[in-house]
Structures are given as structure tokens and as C-alpha cells.
């Protein structure tokens, strides 16, 4: 594809509107409604999100796709990962993050910013032990984000872990694996509109606050 062809790729957004009178006063409740609508529309991977973190020492941002696994107490966004991964180290040094959900089938996007904390150990253990056995083995076997010599090395680690825990179900949760909860301080809802005059409503509140302020942003 040429640069000219790439530059000409565009889509007109005409499905819906996003008006102040139509949204809930609570940001997480509004997000849950949109998530339910994405699931009902049978969109692929409706719980997939892009997670952005920052290296506190260098200021270098990084991002990757993970899956939302809960909205605990309707006050946070729950996801799981390896604490020793790049994102784990970055969250340990700078516990701020941003999430992005994109549902092109509904012409919608949600951006979330907030403070991140580790999920309670019981929550992490319960979820880990509910995963398929192969995923449990993989969490033990993979030194996530570290350089490895080959695919064969990784598969050898997998076989060693499977042998070590043979006959044991479920596996214990690795100490380096668990959940994080992002407590939002800013949530923006974006609805595509014609002529690129999109609807953008942003909810903001200070960390630890209870009341959300809703404002409209220019597209």
C-alpha cells in the first residue's frame, strides 16, 4: 500500500450520538453500560484494552493489549499479569496508567486514566486457579519480558513445570503473578460522528473523590 492510499483510508461515523442527557452520572457505571452493549453486539474481544505505562527513570511510555477481568465494586478496572514483566516493573516505580478501549463496530472509544494498586491476594489466587491448566502452567514457565534463547527453551520450561505439578490441580499461584486495579480519576467516552465532529464527554474527579464532573470536549 502506498502512502497516498494509506492517507486516503477513512470511515464516516454515523451510527449514534453521545449527549449529556443520555449518560449516567457515574463513569464506571457508564462504562459498564457501553461494555454490555459491545458484548451484546458480539464484537470481537470486547474486553481487550491497551494498557499504557511509563518508565519512571527515563519517561519512556510503553503499551500493550491485555484483557479486562472485572470492575470491582464498580470503582476500578481489574486486569492480571506477571509482576516481573516490563509493565509490572513500570507500575511498581510509577503506579499511574492509562487504558484505551476501542470498539469500531459501535464507533466508540473509551480512555481511562488513574492510579494503579495490586489487587488483593485472594482475588489474584481465585482468578489464577480458575484459568485453564495450560495457562496456569504457562504463568509459571514464562519469565515474561526477559530475553530467552529460543522457543525450545520456553517449551522445555513448560514441560518441566507440567512435570513438577503433575497430578496437582489447581496449581498454586506464582508469587510473581497477580492482579492490578486501576482506580480511575479521568474517563473519556468518544462516539464517532459525521465530518469528524465526534462527541467527547469526559468524567473527572480527584483521586479518592466521589463526585464526577462531566464536561464536553471539542473533537
C-alpha positions in Angstrom: 0.0 0.0 0.0 1.3 3.4 -1.0 1.4 6.4 1.4 -1.2 8.1 -0.7 -3.5 5.1 -0.4 -2.8 4.9 3.4 -3.6 8.6 3.8 -6.9 8.1 2.0 -8.2 5.4 4.4 -11.0 6.9 6.3 -14.5 6.0 7.5 -17.6 8.1 8.2 -19.1 7.6 11.6 -22.9 7.8 11.6 -24.3 5.2 13.9 -25.0 7.0 17.2 -24.8 10.2 19.3 -23.5 10.8 22.8 -25.4 13.5 24.7 -25.1 14.7 28.3 -28.8 13.9 28.9 -28.2 10.2 27.9 -25.3 9.3 30.2 -25.1 8.0 33.7 -23.6 10.3 36.5 -21.0 7.6 37.4 -18.2 7.0 35.0 -17.7 3.3 35.8 -21.5 2.7 35.5 -21.5 4.4 32.1 -18.5 2.2 31.1 -20.3 -0.9 32.2 -23.3 0.0 30.0 -21.1 0.5 27.0 -19.2 -2.7 27.7 -22.5 -4.6 27.9 -23.5 -3.1 24.6 -20.2 -4.2 23.0 -20.8 -7.8 24.3 -24.4 -7.8 23.1 -23.2 -6.7 19.6 -20.9 -9.7 19.6 -17.8 -7.6 18.8 -14.5 -9.5 18.8 -12.6 -9.3 22.1 -14.9 -6.6 23.7 -12.8 -6.7 27.0 -9.5 -6.1 25.2 -7.8 -2.9 26.2 -4.5 -1.1 25.5 -2.6 -0.6 28.8 0.0 2.3 28.8 2.6 2.6 31.5 5.7 4.8 31.9 9.3 4.1 32.9 9.8 6.4 35.9 13.5 6.7 35.3 13.5 7.6 31.6 10.0 8.8 31.0 9.6 6.3 28.1 6.0 5.2 27.7 5.1 1.7 26.6 1.8 0.0 25.8 0.4 -3.5 25.2 -3.0 -5.2 24.9 -4.4 -7.0 27.9 -7.9 -8.2 28.9 -10.2 -6.5 31.4 -11.3 -9.1 34.0 -13.6 -7.2 36.3 -14.9 -3.9 37.6 -14.6 -4.4 41.3 -17.1 -2.5 43.4 -17.9 -0.5 40.2 -14.9 1.6 41.3 -12.0 0.2 39.3 -10.7 -1.8 36.3 -9.1 -5.2 37.1 -6.5 -6.9 35.0 -3.9 -9.6 35.6 -0.3 -10.0 34.6 3.3 -11.1 35.6 4.6 -8.7 38.3 8.1 -9.2 37.0 7.2 -8.1 33.4 8.1 -4.8 32.0 4.7 -3.4 32.8 5.0 -4.8 36.3 8.3 -3.0 36.9 7.0 0.2 35.5 3.8 0.1 37.7 6.0 -0.6 40.7 8.0 2.6 40.1 5.2 4.7 38.7 1.8 3.5 39.8 -0.1 5.6 37.2 -1.5 4.1 34.0 -3.9 4.7 31.1 -6.3 2.3 29.4 -7.9 2.5 26.0 -10.9 0.5 24.8 -11.8 0.7 21.0 -15.0 -0.8 19.7 -15.0 0.1 15.9 -18.2 -1.9 15.4 -20.0 0.7 17.6 -17.8 3.6 16.5 -16.8 4.1 20.2 -13.7 4.6 22.2 -13.1 4.9 26.0 -10.0 6.4 27.5 -9.3 5.8 31.2 -6.6 7.3 33.5 -5.9 6.6 37.1 -3.9 5.2 40.0 -2.9 1.6 40.0 -2.7 -0.8 43.0 -2.2 -4.5 43.4 -5.4 -6.5 43.7 -6.0 -8.4 47.0 -4.1 -11.7 47.0 -7.3 -13.7 47.4 -8.7 -12.1 44.3 -5.5 -13.0 42.4 -5.4 -16.5 43.6 -9.0 -17.2 42.9 -8.7 -15.9 39.3 -5.4 -17.7 38.7 -6.9 -21.0 39.8 -9.9 -20.6 37.6 -7.8 -20.3 34.5 -7.2 -23.3 32.2 -4.5 -25.6 33.4 -2.3 -24.7 30.4 -2.5 -21.0 31.3 -1.5 -21.8 34.9 1.5 -23.8 33.7 2.4 -21.0 31.3 2.4 -18.4 34.1 5.0 -20.5 36.0 7.1 -21.3 32.9 7.4 -17.9 31.3 9.9 -15.3 32.6 7.7 -12.6 30.9 9.6 -9.8 29.1 13.0 -11.4 29.7 15.2 -12.4 26.8 15.2 -16.2 26.1 17.5 -18.2 23.9 14.9 -20.0 21.8 11.3 -21.3 21.5 12.7 -24.7 22.5 13.9 -23.2 25.8 10.5 -21.9 26.6 8.8 -25.2 25.8 11.4 -27.1 27.9 10.4 -24.8 30.9 6.8 -25.6 30.2 7.4 -29.4 30.3 9.5 -29.0 33.5 6.6 -27.1 35.2 4.0 -29.6 34.0 6.0 -32.5 35.4 6.6 -30.7 38.7 2.9 -30.2 39.3 1.7 -33.4 37.7 -1.4 -34.6 39.5 -1.9 -31.3 41.3 -5.0 -29.2 40.5 -5.3 -26.4 40.6 -1.7 -25.1 40.6 -0.7 -22.7 43.3 -0.5 -19.1 42.2 3.1 -18.0 41.4 4.3 -15.2 43.7 5.2 -13.1 40.7 1.7 -13.2 39.1 -1.5 -11.4 40.1 -3.9 -8.6 39.5 -3.9 -4.9 39.4 -6.8 -2.5 39.9 -6.8 0.9 38.2 -8.8 3.4 40.2 -10.0 6.0 37.6 -9.6 9.7 38.0 -10.5 10.6 34.4 -12.7 8.6 31.9 -13.4 9.9 28.4 -16.2 8.5 26.2 -15.9 9.0 22.5 -18.6 8.5 20.0 -17.8 8.8 16.3 -19.9 11.4 14.4 -20.0 12.6 10.8 -17.5 15.2 9.5 -15.1 14.3 12.3 -17.2 16.3 14.7 -17.2 13.5 17.2 -18.9 13.5 20.6 -16.4 13.5 23.6 -17.7 13.5 27.2 -15.1 13.4 29.9 -15.7 12.5 33.6 -13.1 13.8 36.1 -12.7 13.6 39.8 -9.7 13.8 42.2 -8.1 10.6 43.5 -10.2 9.4 46.4 -13.1 11.7 45.5 -16.7 10.5 45.0 -18.4 13.0 42.7 -17.7 13.0 38.9 -17.7 16.2 36.9 -18.9 15.8 33.3 -17.6 18.1 30.5 -17.8 18.1 26.8 -14.6 18.3 24.8 -14.1 19.6 21.3 -13.3 16.8 18.9 
